[in-house]
């Protein structure tokens, strides 16, 4: 008798600790879990008045066998192979936090690894960009220097062409003057008499 009262008191305390939540219709499936609410009692039948077979810890994966909509109890088989009834409001098709934690941790590790790879790639690309920008700056400076040299050489060539043209004009004038002077001299030079080569 004392044991029954003690069990009933535990049931009442567990009901007060759990929050009430409506759940959808549960089909017979193994992809269900006990909600993350400490633990729940497993009864021998679909009701609180039935004998308590034991307790199931929160997050335990279970297999749903049947559901009593009137009594709001669900028949399950737990991970230890025990079959019994628990309140439907403590059955969820969401993976327990205990089982989600390794998956989340693995995904977090993958995300961190991908982030580190992305950061390394970003640093490499940034370095390449800085190198390319330095090369562009160097090429721009070289191009400016070459443009300055081309401008200076063009000015020299143009000046040399002008000097050569002046020189040719000067030489041409000198040649023309010499020709005129020679012509004048030839005009004033006495002519030699021609010898009579006819025989008398």
C-alpha positions as CSV (number, residue, x, y, z in Angstrom):
1,X,0.0,0.0,0.0
2,X,2.8,2.4,0.9
3,X,4.6,1.6,-2.3
4,X,1.5,2.4,-4.3
5,X,1.1,5.8,-2.5
6,X,4.8,6.5,-3.1
7,X,4.5,5.6,-6.8
8,X,1.4,7.8,-7.1
9,X,3.2,10.7,-5.4
10,X,6.1,10.3,-7.8
11,X,3.7,10.4,-10.7
12,X,2.0,13.6,-9.4
13,X,5.4,15.3,-8.9
14,X,6.5,14.3,-12.4
15,X,3.3,15.7,-13.9
16,X,3.9,19.0,-12.1
17,X,7.5,19.2,-13.4
18,X,6.5,18.6,-17.1
19,X,4.9,21.4,-19.1
20,X,1.7,20.6,-21.0
21,X,2.0,20.4,-24.8
22,X,-0.3,19.2,-27.5
23,X,1.2,16.8,-30.0
24,X,0.1,15.5,-33.3
25,X,-1.2,12.0,-34.0
26,X,1.5,9.4,-33.6
27,X,2.0,6.6,-36.0
28,X,3.7,3.3,-35.3
29,X,7.3,4.2,-35.8
30,X,10.8,4.0,-34.3
31,X,11.7,7.6,-35.0
32,X,10.2,8.9,-31.7
33,X,11.8,10.0,-28.5
34,X,10.9,10.7,-24.9
35,X,10.9,14.5,-24.5
36,X,13.8,16.1,-22.7
37,X,11.9,16.4,-19.4
38,X,14.0,14.4,-16.8
39,X,12.2,11.1,-17.0
40,X,8.7,9.6,-17.4
41,X,7.0,6.5,-15.9
42,X,6.1,3.5,-18.0
43,X,2.8,1.9,-17.1
44,X,1.5,-1.6,-17.7
45,X,-1.7,-0.2,-19.3
46,X,-3.1,2.9,-20.9
47,X,-3.7,4.9,-17.8
48,X,-2.1,6.2,-14.6
49,X,-3.9,3.6,-12.5
50,X,-1.9,0.8,-14.1
51,X,1.2,-0.6,-12.5
52,X,4.4,1.3,-13.1
53,X,6.9,-0.9,-14.9
54,X,9.8,1.6,-14.6
55,X,11.0,5.0,-15.8
56,X,12.4,6.1,-19.0
57,X,15.1,8.8,-19.2
58,X,14.6,11.9,-21.3
59,X,15.8,11.6,-24.9
60,X,15.5,7.9,-25.0
61,X,14.7,6.6,-28.5
62,X,11.5,4.5,-28.5
63,X,9.3,2.6,-30.9
64,X,5.7,3.6,-31.0
65,X,3.4,0.5,-31.2
66,X,-0.1,1.9,-30.5
67,X,-2.0,4.9,-29.2
68,X,-5.0,5.2,-27.0
69,X,-6.6,8.5,-27.9
70,X,-9.2,8.4,-25.2
71,X,-6.7,7.8,-22.4
72,X,-4.0,9.9,-24.1
73,X,-1.5,7.2,-23.6
74,X,0.9,5.6,-26.2
75,X,2.2,2.1,-26.2
76,X,6.0,2.0,-26.8
77,X,9.0,-0.2,-26.7
78,X,12.1,1.4,-25.2
79,X,15.8,0.9,-26.0
80,X,16.0,-1.9,-23.4
81,X,13.2,-3.9,-25.1
82,X,10.6,-3.1,-22.4
83,X,7.0,-2.6,-23.7
84,X,4.6,-0.4,-21.8
85,X,2.4,2.8,-21.9
86,X,3.5,6.4,-21.4
87,X,1.6,9.6,-21.7
88,X,1.4,10.8,-25.3
89,X,2.4,14.3,-24.4
90,X,5.8,13.0,-23.5
91,X,6.4,11.4,-26.8
92,X,8.0,13.5,-29.6
93,X,9.1,12.8,-33.1
94,X,12.0,15.3,-32.6
95,X,15.4,13.9,-32.0
96,X,16.5,14.3,-28.4
97,X,19.0,16.9,-27.4
98,X,21.3,14.1,-26.2
99,X,21.4,12.6,-29.7
100,X,21.4,16.0,-31.5
101,X,24.5,17.1,-29.5
102,X,27.1,14.9,-31.3
103,X,25.5,15.8,-34.7
104,X,25.5,19.5,-33.9
105,X,29.1,19.2,-32.6
106,X,30.2,17.4,-35.8
107,X,28.5,20.0,-37.9
108,X,30.0,22.8,-35.8
109,X,33.5,21.3,-36.3
110,X,32.9,21.0,-40.1
111,X,31.7,24.6,-40.1
112,X,34.8,25.8,-38.2
113,X,37.0,23.8,-40.5
114,X,35.3,25.3,-43.6
115,X,35.6,28.7,-42.0
116,X,39.3,28.3,-41.4
117,X,39.7,27.1,-45.0
118,X,37.8,30.1,-46.2
119,X,39.9,32.4,-44.1
120,X,43.1,30.8,-45.4
121,X,41.9,31.1,-49.0
122,X,40.8,34.7,-48.3
123,X,44.3,35.5,-46.9
124,X,45.9,33.9,-49.9
125,X,43.7,35.8,-52.4
126,X,44.4,39.0,-50.4
127,X,48.1,38.4,-50.7
128,X,47.8,37.7,-54.4
129,X,45.7,40.9,-54.8
130,X,48.4,42.9,-52.9
131,X,51.2,41.4,-55.1
132,X,49.2,42.2,-58.3
133,X,48.6,45.7,-57.1
134,X,52.3,46.1,-56.4
135,X,53.1,44.8,-59.9
136,X,50.6,47.2,-61.4
137,X,52.2,50.0,-59.5
138,X,55.7,49.0,-60.7
139,X,54.5,48.6,-64.3
140,X,52.8,52.0,-64.1
141,X,56.0,53.6,-62.9
142,X,58.1,51.8,-65.6
143,X,55.5,52.9,-68.2
144,X,55.7,56.5,-67.0
145,X,59.5,56.4,-67.2
146,X,59.5,54.9,-70.7
147,X,56.9,57.5,-71.8
148,X,59.3,60.3,-70.4
149,X,62.2,58.7,-72.3
150,X,60.2,58.4,-75.5
151,X,59.2,62.1,-75.2
152,X,62.8,63.1,-74.6
153,X,64.1,61.0,-77.4
154,X,61.4,62.3,-79.7
155,X,62.5,65.8,-78.9
156,X,66.1,64.9,-79.6
157,X,65.2,63.4,-82.9
158,X,63.2,66.4,-83.9
159,X,66.0,68.7,-82.9
160,X,68.5,66.6,-84.8
161,X,66.2,66.7,-87.9
162,X,66.1,70.5,-87.7
163,X,69.8,70.7,-87.3
164,X,70.4,68.4,-90.3
165,X,67.9,70.4,-92.4
166,X,69.7,73.6,-91.5
167,X,73.0,72.0,-92.3
168,X,71.8,70.9,-95.7
169,X,70.4,74.3,-96.4
170,X,73.7,75.8,-95.4
171,X,75.7,73.4,-97.5
172,X,73.3,74.0,-100.4
173,X,73.7,77.7,-100.1
174,X,77.5,77.4,-100.0
175,X,77.5,75.2,-103.1
176,X,75.2,77.6,-104.9
177,X,77.3,80.6,-103.9
178,X,80.5,78.8,-105.1
179,X,78.8,78.0,-108.4
180,X,77.8,81.6,-108.9
181,X,81.3,82.8,-108.0
182,X,82.9,80.3,-110.4
183,X,80.5,81.4,-113.2
184,X,81.5,85.0,-112.7
185,X,85.2,84.2,-112.6
186,X,84.9,82.2,-115.8
187,X,83.1,85.1,-117.4
188,X,85.9,87.6,-116.7
189,X,88.8,85.3,-117.6
190,X,90.5,86.1,-121.0
191,X,89.9,83.7,-123.8
192,X,92.9,82.0,-125.4
193,X,93.3,82.6,-129.1
194,X,92.7,79.5,-131.2
195,X,95.7,78.4,-133.3
196,X,95.2,78.3,-137.0
197,X,95.8,74.8,-137.9
198,X,95.1,75.1,-141.6
199,X,97.9,74.5,-144.0
200,X,98.9,77.3,-146.2
